[in-house]
């Protein structure tokens, strides 16, 4: 027998959430789904970029533009052979 997937239950829409949504609609003049996408990009884009950069710093062991002991340091340029 197949197991049922747990269904995400939407939390109730509180007055605070309604106010936030109303403010976002007004601030970004949201009328279409594309407007929603642009607003989300604006709101979350910087945060996501920072998170990805921090993840990369952790992965390679040093920050962007910081020289490492090796010759292949992360300087934001591409090397063509």
PyMOL commands that set and color helices and strands:
alter all, ss='L'
color gray80, all
select helices_A, chain A and resi 15-28+33-60
alter helices_A, ss='H'
color red, helices_A
deselect
rebuild
show_as cartoon
